[in-house]
């Protein structure tokens, strides 16, 4: 559960802060079993030749069987429209520590995106860990919906 507040919006730069908290579930595969808080600061700007660059810095207080610990993360990505609703991106991101007692986990990945209407997007990614504590290979599929709070509550 989170909220997004855009605190810088110019023709060249956008910055947001996203405080959030995970809500416990009964399934230990998907939850720590308690509330975990995180704050994320994001930024994005346009580059020449229709490229975009953005990233984020995260600070989280996570829980495991031994209690709470702090995990920090950072990312940077570059994106470009391909044709019509299609786009592509490359990204590097990392967590430190990857989990309690582990070292940093840095990965690189790339993917394609497809806009669905004006406010939705689907993406598919493939990535590889570049540090020993990161996952070797991974694949992901995502779906995002953009909206404004006032339109969601009315």
MARFIMAR-260431 format. One line per 10 residues: their letters; for each residue x, y, z of C-alpha. Coordinates in nm, 4 decimals, m for minus. Layout:
<pts>
A) X:Y:Z | ...
</pts>
This chain:
<pts>
XXXXXXXXXX) 0.0000:0.0000:0.0000 | 0.1560:0.3298:m0.1027 | 0.1113:0.6806:m0.2338 | 0.3018:0.8793:m0.4932 | 0.3674:1.2517:m0.4593 | 0.5332:1.4427:m0.7432 | 0.7402:1.7208:m0.5835 | 0.9355:1.8361:m0.8912 | 0.7745:1.8674:m1.2317 | 0.9448:2.0815:m1.4919
XXXXXXXXXX) 0.9779:2.0451:m1.8658 | 1.3132:1.8696:m1.8061 | 1.2838:1.6808:m1.4761 | 1.0278:1.4863:m1.2781 | 1.0859:1.3702:m0.9187 | 0.8501:1.1817:m0.6879 | 0.8507:1.0347:m0.3409 | 0.6646:0.7072:m0.2786 | 0.6169:0.6005:0.0843 | 0.4704:0.2512:0.1159
XXXXXXXXXX) 0.4058:m0.0305:0.3581 | 0.3602:m0.3989:0.2843 | 0.0663:m0.5639:0.4540 | 0.1155:m0.9114:0.6055 | m0.0494:m1.2156:0.4518 | m0.0809:m1.5671:0.5854 | 0.1469:m1.7099:0.3152 | 0.5180:m1.6963:0.4083 | 0.6176:m1.7221:0.0385 | 0.4685:m1.3769:m0.0263
XXXXXXXXXX) 0.5009:m1.1963:0.3051 | 0.7282:m1.1441:0.6044 | 0.4173:m1.1806:0.8209 | 0.4437:m0.8222:0.9466 | 0.4277:m0.4640:0.8201 | 0.7413:m0.3532:0.6331 | 0.7941:0.0150:0.5450 | 0.9772:0.1640:0.2465 | 1.0337:0.5073:0.0968 | 1.1371:0.5512:m0.2649
XXXXXXXXXX) 1.2568:0.8680:m0.4418 | 1.2294:0.8538:m0.8212 | 1.3552:1.0824:m1.0967 | 1.3219:1.0942:m1.4750 | 1.4254:1.3192:m1.7598 | 1.4354:1.3196:m2.1388 | 1.7586:1.2751:m2.3337 | 1.8375:1.3637:m2.6956 | 1.7112:1.1390:m2.9795 | 1.3900:1.0487:m2.7921
XXXXXXXXXX) 1.5621:0.8524:m2.5160 | 1.4500:0.8801:m2.1522 | 1.6531:0.8116:m1.8381 | 1.5294:0.7592:m1.4847 | 1.6051:0.5906:m1.1597 | 1.5235:0.5560:m0.7961 | 1.6750:0.5354:m0.4485 | 1.4972:0.3198:m0.1895 | 1.5293:0.2778:0.1853 | 1.3345:m0.0075:0.3453
XXXXXXXXXX) 1.2928:m0.1562:0.6938 | 1.2290:m0.5240:0.6278 | 1.1546:m0.8185:0.8548 | 1.2706:m1.1763:0.8641 | 1.2750:m1.4477:1.1302 | 1.5515:m1.2585:1.3198 | 1.3740:m0.9210:1.3297 | 1.4084:m0.6007:1.1299 | 1.6971:m0.4868:0.9107 | 1.7580:m0.2037:0.6648
XXXXXXXXXX) 1.7847:m0.2667:0.2931 | 1.8793:0.0052:0.0453 | 1.8347:m0.0123:m0.3299 | 1.9089:0.1950:m0.6374 | 1.8350:0.1722:m1.0070 | 1.8930:0.3527:m1.3343 | 1.7189:0.2779:m1.6644 | 1.7263:0.4078:m2.0193 | 1.4223:0.3732:m2.2457 | 1.3335:0.4467:m2.6063
XXXXXXXXXX) 1.0126:0.4232:m2.8060 | 1.0380:0.1643:m3.0838 | 0.7249:0.2130:m3.2952 | 0.3654:0.2918:m3.2100 | 0.2804:0.1551:m2.8635 | 0.6073:m0.0429:m2.8343 | 0.9173:0.0567:m2.6376 | 1.2408:m0.0968:m2.5087 | 1.4572:m0.0379:m2.2029 | 1.7752:m0.1409:m2.0275
XXXXXXXXXX) 1.8230:m0.1209:m1.6517 | 2.0765:m0.1787:m1.3763 | 1.9600:m0.2153:m1.0169 | 2.0849:m0.3437:m0.6883 | 1.9997:m0.4126:m0.3263 | 2.2345:m0.3906:m0.0327 | 2.2176:m0.6233:0.1360 | 2.0297:m0.8593:m0.0943 | 1.8983:m1.0168:0.2260 | 2.0163:m1.0212:0.5889
XXXXXXXXXX) 2.3740:m1.1491:0.6103 | 2.4260:m1.1404:0.2332 | 2.6269:m0.9052:0.0184 | 2.4932:m0.6657:m0.2405 | 2.2842:m0.8012:m0.5244 | 2.3325:m0.6098:m0.8510 | 2.1583:m0.7070:m1.1729 | 2.1152:m0.5866:m1.5301 | 1.8067:m0.6470:m1.7374 | 1.6363:m0.5424:m2.0568
XXXXXXXXXX) 1.2829:m0.5629:m2.1822 | 1.0073:m0.4482:m2.4109 | 0.6972:m0.2503:m2.3197 | 0.3589:m0.2167:m2.4861 | 0.1162:0.0622:m2.4085 | m0.2454:m0.0502:m2.3757 | m0.4533:0.2601:m2.4200 | m0.3403:0.5834:m2.2546 | m0.3072:0.4630:m1.8943 | m0.1906:0.0990:m1.9023
XXXXXXXXXX) 0.1303:m0.0815:m1.9937 | 0.2502:m0.4410:m2.0172 | 0.6191:m0.5303:m2.0079 | 0.8388:m0.8396:m2.0366 | 1.1980:m0.8481:m1.9097 | 1.5002:m1.0776:m1.8997 | 1.7914:m1.0179:m1.6632 | 2.1095:m1.1521:m1.5090 | 2.2779:m1.1009:m1.1745 | 2.6298:m0.9585:m1.1843
XXXXXXXXXX) 2.7267:m1.0093:m0.8185 | 2.7427:m1.3428:m0.6316 | 2.4350:m1.2747:m0.4138 | 2.2104:m1.1656:m0.7043 | 1.9913:m1.4141:m0.8921 | 2.1717:m1.5805:m1.1848 | 1.8960:m1.5319:m1.4445 | 1.5397:m1.4080:m1.4171 | 1.2417:m1.3313:m1.6351 | 0.9480:m1.1112:m1.5449
XXXXXXXXXX) 0.6157:m0.9852:m1.6725 | 0.4562:m0.6657:m1.5437 | 0.1341:m0.4704:m1.5765 | 0.0870:m0.1086:m1.4686 | m0.2183:0.1161:m1.4498 | m0.1833:0.4929:m1.4183 | m0.4526:0.6983:m1.2505 | m0.5184:0.9920:m1.0226 | m0.6461:0.9521:m0.6677 | m0.9455:1.1773:m0.7262
XXXX) m1.0587:0.9595:m1.0179 | m1.0228:0.6411:m0.8109 | m1.2361:0.7578:m0.5170 | m1.5187:0.9223:m0.7173
</pts>
